[in-house]
Amino acid sequence: MKIITRFAPSPTGYLHIGGARTALFNYLFAKNQKGDFLIRIEDTDKLRSKEIYEKQIIHTLNWLGLDFNNKFIKQSDNINLHVKIANKLLEKGFAYKCYCSEEEINKQKEICKKKGIPYIYNRKWRETENLRVPDNVSPVIRFKSKISGNTVIKDLVQGDRNISNSTIEDFIILRKDCSPTYQLSATVDDHEMNISHVIRGDDHMINSFKQKQIYEAMGWEIPQFAHIPLIHSKDGKKLSKRDASSTIDEYIKEGYLPDAIRNYLLRLGWSYKDKEIFNMEESIKLFNLENIGKSPSKLDIERIKSINIEYIKSFNDDDLFQQFQEYLKKFYSNIKIAPEIILKIKQSIYFLKNNASSLKNIYNNAEYIFNYNKMSKEFQFTPNDQETKIINTLVAKLVKNISIDKDVLKKIIDEVIKENEIKFKEFGQPVRMCLICSSKGPSITDIICSIGLDETVIRLKKYINN
């Protein structure tokens, strides 16, 4: 049997971190088994589905490195087939037309609420011998769920799960406007796509029980199910889609690397021995469903940061700079940086990445190189007499040089400190304030090398002349 998995997002919002993990697990399992990973956009919710969300989901999957050749299926393209299957279920006696009005349904719900029991449709139209079909009323089509016995799923993550069929209502498969519901569409599409394994969040367990009954009614081969635990917030509650940290888009904006996010998602509920860092090749080779835990995982922002730091450190400078450039183009396209300044940033990336937990941090670390004029206008610093003397001494020594390197700079700094009988801190703090508008930052030698000798002198003179 060929392994075929799918990720089936709904384009009603940005890609949730839980959805991204589901996509990753589907991708890794398929690749590990030499199978296919498919994408299906479930866009049958006409009111809430938006093209902007669809494009963002596809972009995010590409950003994460989940290759699907940019080919995907739209569920809305298969509506005619979904309707055809609904009618087949009617013909075979596994579905029926329900003419209950919205008022009747609401009344049933109210009765259940007063009794303190979950609402289940009362199956009024399941047997229609003594019922008169009302005039000018469009029915819904309901699936005729089993009433007795249990439905059992041999789940590849959760183990055997079963439910009493009496608790599964006769769910709607076709609405009054003849549009199919999720339960029908997802089942039909999974069958048509030859999906062998349905891997999704365990909040879909009830859907799997319902969909299994549709498979059985149609005489189709039932895929294997694997329900993965949900992701919770740090306080143990279900992660809200309104939480900024719940969407992958937020991590992209903050400048997290795709490799780091992918690594974090992999380890969020899955483990392999005591290994923490996995590249894509290792992830595919080692991934299995057996090592997925059964309990919910907690989203840990600090852990994401620490993994991102590891990846920033591990990247060679050229590759990291390329990622940084792409980040600049996407999120700072309004800031025009001259090519020669871009080159200076590239040459300085080796220290700008120090202590950076994201590409955004690198941007902030590099801002003194390309945005100094704005920074200096907003930064208030007036050197005292001793600091002015120190800066004057440094300028006098720097202007004697046509070009400069780190060894020469170190010698000059030592001379300035010795001549002024001060400690390095008394030298470093005012000089940094002049050069980068902050008392903390890279080494003085790195700063001067990154902006160049002439620019260094200009910045220092600005403060002593004022």
C-alpha positions in Angstrom: 0.0 0.0 0.0 1.3 3.4 -1.0 1.4 5.9 1.9 -0.5 9.1 1.1 -1.1 11.8 3.7 -2.7 15.2 3.4 -2.9 18.5 5.2 -6.3 20.1 4.8 -6.4 23.6 6.2 -9.4 25.9 6.0 -8.6 29.4 4.6 -10.6 31.2 7.3 -7.6 32.6 9.1 -3.8 32.6 9.3 -2.0 29.2 9.7 -2.2 28.3 13.4 0.9 26.8 15.1 -1.1 23.6 15.7 -2.0 23.4 12.0 1.6 23.9 11.1 2.7 21.0 13.4 0.0 18.8 11.9 1.3 19.6 8.4 4.8 18.8 9.5 3.9 15.4 11.0 1.9 14.5 7.8 4.9 15.6 5.6 7.5 13.7 7.7 5.5 10.5 7.9 4.8 10.5 4.2 8.5 11.1 3.3 9.7 8.6 5.9 7.5 6.0 4.2 8.5 7.0 0.7 5.0 8.2 0.1 3.1 11.4 -1.0 2.2 14.5 0.9 -0.8 16.3 -0.5 -2.5 19.7 0.3 -6.3 20.2 0.2 -7.7 23.7 0.8 -11.1 23.2 2.5 -12.8 26.3 1.2 -16.4 25.3 1.3 -17.2 27.9 4.0 -18.1 30.6 1.5 -18.6 33.4 4.0 -15.3 33.0 6.0 -12.9 31.6 3.3 -10.6 34.3 2.0 -8.0 34.2 -0.8 -5.6 36.2 1.4 -5.6 33.4 4.0 -5.2 30.7 1.3 -2.1 32.5 -0.1 -0.7 32.9 3.4 -1.1 29.2 4.2 0.6 28.2 1.0 3.4 30.7 1.6 3.9 29.5 5.2 4.1 25.8 4.2 6.7 26.7 1.6 8.6 28.8 4.2 8.7 25.8 6.5 10.2 23.7 3.7 7.3 21.3 3.3 7.6 20.6 -0.4 4.4 19.8 -2.3 5.4 21.3 -5.7 2.9 24.1 -5.1 0.1 21.8 -6.3 -3.0 21.6 -4.2 -6.7 20.6 -4.4 -9.5 23.0 -3.6 -12.4 21.3 -1.9 -14.9 23.7 -3.6 -13.9 22.1 -7.0 -15.4 18.8 -5.9 -18.8 20.0 -4.7 -20.7 18.2 -7.5 -19.1 14.9 -6.4 -20.0 15.6 -2.8 -23.6 16.1 -3.7 -23.6 13.0 -5.9 -22.4 10.9 -2.9 -25.0 12.4 -0.6 -27.7 11.3 -3.1 -26.1 7.8 -3.3 -26.3 7.5 0.5 -30.0 8.5 0.2 -30.6 5.8 -2.4 -28.8 3.2 -0.3 -30.9 4.0 2.7 -28.0 5.5 4.7 -29.3 9.0 4.7 -32.7 10.8 4.8 -34.3 14.1 4.2 -35.1 16.2 7.2 -37.7 18.9 7.0 -37.4 20.3 10.6 -37.5 24.0 10.7 -34.9 26.1 12.5 -37.6 26.9 15.1 -38.1 23.1 15.8 -34.3 22.5 16.1 -33.9 25.4 18.5 -36.8 24.1 20.6 -35.0 20.7 20.8 -31.8 22.4 21.9 -33.6 24.3 24.6 -35.2 21.1 26.0 -31.8 19.4 26.1 -30.3 22.5 27.8 -33.0 22.4 30.5 -32.3 18.7 31.1 -28.6 19.3 31.3 -27.8 16.9 28.5 -25.9 17.4 25.2 -28.1 18.2 22.2 -28.7 15.3 19.8 -31.2 15.7 17.0 -34.3 13.6 17.9 -34.4 11.8 14.5 -37.9 12.9 13.8 -37.6 12.4 10.0 -35.6 9.2 10.2 -38.8 7.2 9.7 -41.4 9.1 7.7 -44.3 6.7 7.5 -46.7 8.9 9.5 -45.2 12.3 8.6 -46.5 14.7 5.9 -43.8 16.4 3.8 -44.4 20.2 4.2 -44.9 22.3 1.1 -42.3 24.7 -0.2 -39.7 23.6 2.4 -36.2 22.6 1.3 -34.9 19.7 3.4 -31.4 19.0 4.7 -30.0 15.6 4.2 -28.9 13.8 7.4 -26.7 10.7 7.6 -28.5 7.8 9.3 -26.0 7.1 12.1 -26.0 3.7 13.7 -28.1 3.6 16.9 -26.9 0.5 18.6 -23.4 -0.9 19.3 -20.1 1.0 19.2 -17.9 2.5 16.6 -14.2 1.6 17.1 -11.1 3.3 15.8 -7.7 1.7 16.1 -5.8 5.0 16.5 -2.1 4.9 15.7 -1.3 7.4 18.5 -4.1 7.1 21.0 -4.7 3.4 20.8 -8.1 1.8 20.5 -10.9 4.4 20.9 -14.6 3.6 20.8 -17.8 5.5 21.2 -21.4 4.3 21.8 -23.3 4.9 18.6 -26.3 6.2 20.6 -24.3 9.3 21.3 -23.6 10.1 17.6 -26.4 12.2 16.2 -27.8 11.9 12.6 -25.5 14.6 11.4 -26.2 16.9 8.4 -24.3 16.0 5.2 -26.1 18.4 2.8 -27.6 21.7 3.8 -30.8 23.2 2.6 -29.0 25.1 -0.2 -27.5 21.7 -1.3 -24.0 22.7 -0.1 -22.1 19.8 1.5 -20.9 19.9 5.1 -17.4 19.2 6.4 -18.2 15.6 7.4 -19.3 14.6 3.9 -16.7 16.7 1.9 -13.7 15.6 3.9 -14.7 11.9 3.7 -15.3 12.0 0.0 -12.1 13.9 -0.8 -10.0 11.6 1.4 -11.4 8.6 -0.5 -10.9 10.3 -3.9 -7.3 11.3 -3.0 -6.5 7.7 -1.9 -5.5 9.0 1.6 -4.0 6.1 3.5 -3.4 7.9 6.8 -5.5 10.7 8.3 -3.2 12.5 10.8 -4.8 15.4 12.6 -5.5 16.9 16.0 -7.4 14.9 18.6 -10.2 17.4 18.6 -11.2 15.7 15.4 -11.8 12.3 17.1 -15.6 12.7 17.0 -15.4 13.6 13.3 -13.4 10.4 12.7 -16.2 8.3 14.3 -18.8 9.9 12.1 -16.7 9.7 8.9 -15.9 6.0 9.5 -19.6 5.3 9.3 -19.8 7.1 6.0 -16.9 5.0 4.7 -18.7 1.8 5.8 -21.9 2.9 4.3 -20.2 3.5 0.9 -18.2 0.3 1.1 -14.9 2.2 0.8 -11.6 1.3 2.3 -11.1 3.1 5.6 -7.9 5.0 6.1 -5.8 4.6 9.2 -6.3 7.4 11.8 -3.7 9.1 14.0 -4.9 11.8 16.4 -2.2 14.0 17.8 -2.7 15.9 21.1 -3.5 19.6 21.0 -1.0 22.4 21.8 -1.8 24.3 25.0 -0.7 27.7 26.3 1.9 27.9 29.1 -0.9 27.9 31.7 -2.3 24.7 30.4 -5.3 26.1 28.5 -6.2 25.3 24.9 -4.3 27.7 22.7 -6.6 30.4 21.4 -6.4 31.4 17.8 -6.7 35.0 18.9 -3.3 34.6 20.8 -0.6 36.4 18.7 1.9 33.6 19.5 -0.5 31.0 18.0 0.1 31.9 14.3 3.2 31.1 12.3 2.9 34.5 10.7 3.9 36.2 14.0 7.1 34.1 14.2 8.0 35.0 10.6 7.5 38.7 11.4 9.7 38.4 14.5 12.4 37.0 12.4 12.5 33.4 13.5 14.3 31.0 11.1 12.1 28.4 9.4 14.6 25.6 10.4 14.2 26.6 14.0 10.4 26.7 14.0 10.3 23.4 12.2 12.6 21.9 14.7 10.6 23.2 17.6 7.3 21.9 16.1 8.8 18.5 15.6 9.8 18.3 19.3 6.4 19.6 20.4 4.9 16.3 21.3 7.4 14.0 19.6 10.8 12.8 20.8 13.7 10.6 19.8 16.0 9.6 22.6 17.5 12.7 24.1 18.2 14.4 20.8 17.0 18.1 20.5 18.3 19.5 17.2 17.2 17.9 13.9 17.8 19.0 10.4 15.2 18.1 7.7 17.1 15.0 6.6 17.3 13.6 10.1 13.7 14.5 10.8 12.5 12.5 7.8 14.8 9.5 8.6 13.8 9.3 12.3 10.2 10.4 12.4 7.5 7.8 13.3 4.0 7.9 14.8 4.9 5.6 17.7 7.0 8.4 19.4 4.2 10.9 19.5 3.0 11.5 23.0 -0.6 11.2 24.1 -0.7 14.3 26.3 -1.1 18.0 25.2 2.1 19.9 24.7 2.7 23.4 26.1 3.8 26.2 23.9 7.1 27.6 25.3 8.3 30.9 23.7 11.6 30.8 25.6 12.3 27.4 24.2 11.6 28.6 20.6 14.0 31.5 21.2 16.8 29.2 22.5 16.4 26.9 19.5 16.5 29.9 17.2 19.7 31.1 18.8 21.2 27.7 18.2 20.3 27.9 14.5 21.6 31.5 14.2 24.9 30.4 15.7 25.1 27.3 13.4 24.4 29.1 10.1 27.5 30.2 8.2 27.6 34.0 7.8 26.7 34.0 4.1 23.6 31.9 4.5 22.5 33.9 7.5 23.0 37.2 5.7 20.9 35.9 2.8 18.0 35.1 5.2 18.5 38.5 6.8 18.3 40.2 3.4 15.0 38.4 2.6 13.7 39.5 6.0 14.6 43.1 5.3 12.9 43.1 1.9 9.7 41.6 3.3 9.3 43.7 6.5 11.5 46.8 6.0 11.0 47.5 2.3 10.2 51.2 3.2 13.8 51.7 4.5 16.2 52.4 1.7 19.7 51.1 2.4 22.5 52.0 0.0 24.4 49.0 -1.5 27.7 50.0 0.2 25.9 50.0 3.6 24.4 46.6 2.8 28.0 45.4 2.2 29.0 46.8 5.6 26.2 44.8 7.3 27.3 41.7 5.4 30.9 42.1 6.6 29.6 42.7 10.2 27.1 39.8 10.4 29.6 37.7 12.3 29.3 39.8 15.4 25.8 41.3 14.8 24.4 37.8 15.3 25.9 37.6 18.8 23.2 37.4 21.5 20.5 37.7 18.7 17.5 35.4 19.2 16.0 36.4 15.8 16.5 38.2 12.5 14.7 41.2 14.1 17.3 41.3 16.8 20.0 41.4 14.1 18.2 44.2 12.5 18.1 46.1 15.8 21.8 45.3 16.3 22.7 46.6 12.8 20.6 49.8 13.0 23.5 52.0 14.0 25.1 51.2 10.7 22.3 52.4 8.4 20.0 54.5 10.6 22.4 56.5 12.7 21.1 60.0 11.8 17.6 59.2 13.0 18.9 57.4 16.1 21.2 60.3 17.1 18.4 62.9 16.8 16.3 60.9 19.3 19.3 60.1 21.6 20.4 62.6 24.2 24.1 62.5 25.2 26.4 65.3 26.3 29.9 64.2 27.2 31.4 65.7 30.4 34.8 67.2 30.5 36.7 64.0 31.0 34.7 62.2 28.3 35.3 65.1 25.9 39.0 64.8 26.6 38.9 61.0 25.9 37.0 61.4 22.7 39.4 64.2 21.5 42.4 62.0 22.2 40.8 59.2 20.2 40.0 61.4 17.3 43.5 62.8 17.2 45.0 59.4 16.9 42.4 58.1 14.4 42.9 60.9 11.9 46.6 60.1 11.6 45.6 56.9 9.8 44.4 56.5 6.2 43.0 53.0 6.8 42.7 50.9 9.9 42.4 47.3 11.1 41.7 45.7 14.4 45.3 45.4 15.5 45.9 49.1 15.0 42.7 49.9 16.7 43.5 47.9 19.8 46.9 49.7 20.0 45.2 53.1 19.7 42.6 52.2 22.3 45.3 51.1 24.7 47.2 54.3 24.2 44.1 56.5 24.9 43.3 54.6 28.1 46.9 54.8 29.3 47.3 58.5 28.5 44.1 59.4 30.2 44.8 57.1 33.2 41.3 55.5 33.0 39.8 52.0 33.0 38.3 50.6 29.8 34.8 51.1 31.0 35.4 54.9 31.3 36.6 54.8 27.7 34.1 52.4 26.2 30.9 53.8 27.5 31.1 57.4 26.1 32.6 56.2 22.8 29.8 53.7 22.2 27.3 56.4 23.0 28.8 58.6 20.3 29.1 55.8 17.8 25.9 53.7 18.3 23.7 55.8 20.6 23.9 53.2 23.3 26.2 52.4 26.2 26.0 48.7 25.4 26.7 46.8 22.2 29.5 45.3 20.1 33.2 45.8 20.8 34.6 49.2 20.0 36.9 47.6 17.3 33.9 45.8 15.7 31.9 49.0 15.7 34.6 51.1 14.1 35.4 48.5 11.5 31.7 48.2 10.6 31.1 51.9 9.9 34.6 52.8 8.7 37.3 55.2 9.8 35.8 58.4 8.2 32.3 57.8 9.6 33.8 57.1 13.1 35.5 60.4 13.1 32.4 62.2 11.9 30.3 60.7 14.7 32.8 61.4 17.4 33.4 65.0 16.3 29.6 65.6 16.3 29.5 65.2 20.1 32.7 67.1 21.0 31.8 70.0 18.7 28.4 70.3 20.2 
